[in-house]
Amino acid sequence: HSIIDIKNKTHLISPRIIFGAKAYHFSENANNQFKAIASHNLRALPTESKVFLSVGEIDCRPNEGIIRTVEKKGLKLEAVIEKTIGGYVEWFLNENKHNKHTYYFFNLPAPTYDTTISNVMNKKVAQVVIQFNKVLMNKLRTSKANLIDIYSYTTDKNGFSNKLYHCDKRHLDKRIIPHLQRQLI
């Protein structure tokens, strides 16, 4: 619920949270509750709205999502991330054909170092976030969507949160907004 300026025009950020949604949910072929809610939310917006999309943090947690899938199924990390992001981005782009919104996909912020898990697992989480962001950036280069970089503002030299913008272990607060606003086109 913050106000931002884009090209000298004031906009109100009006969150439409989809609790528990992972990029994975949008990459699946089958319809699901997360896609249904997102579709409803996108269609409820005025045509040609500016839409911020922030999905993927849950996918990169140590006990669920990408890391767990790779460990359980013996898959390659890069392949899982490519498939997840490819499906996630394509779903949103296809969903946008009628609405003609301008999409701004956020990359992931640097993760906070979690003292309740091992150093090895913390490093794995940090590497997954880096790889996720790299694949997302590459995917968006060939699409009609924009990337908003929050990672570079939130990371320290080790790939973990610099604690300047996190309000808790997972979420950023409004102090990040000036960095977002400078990237809006």
C-alpha positions, 0 to 999 in steps of 0.5 A: 500500500505504498505510493510510487511515481512512474514517469511523473505519474503517481501510482498506488501499490495495491497488493494481491497476495496469493498465500503459498504460491510458488513459481512451481505452481504456475509452471505446472500444466494443470490448472490449480488454485494459485493460477485461478486466484492470479487469473482472477486478480489480473482480470480485476485490474484495469486494462494496461495496468502496471503489475508487479510480480514477486514469486519464487522465494518459497521455491528457494527455501531449504525445506521445500521447492527446488532444493527438496525436488532436486534432492528427492528426485535426483534432478539437476538444479539448473534443469529444475530452475529452467523448467520452473521459471520457463513455465512461470513466466510463460503462464503470466505472459499467456494470461496477459494477452487480453489485459495488456498489463505491463509486467514487472517481475521482481528477482529474489532478494538475497536470503537471510542467513538462517542459524537454524540450518547448516552452513552448507544448506545456507550456501545452497539456498544462496546459490539457488537464489543466484541461479533462479535470478540468473535464469529469470533475467535471461528468460525476461530478456526475450519477453515483453516483460521487465525485470526489477532487480532487488537482489543487488540492493539486498546482498552482502559479499557472501550472497546473504542479506545485508539486512538493510531492507528486510523487515524479518527473515523473509520479507522486505519493507518499504525502504526498498521502494526508492531502488524499485522506482529508479528501475521503472520504465 
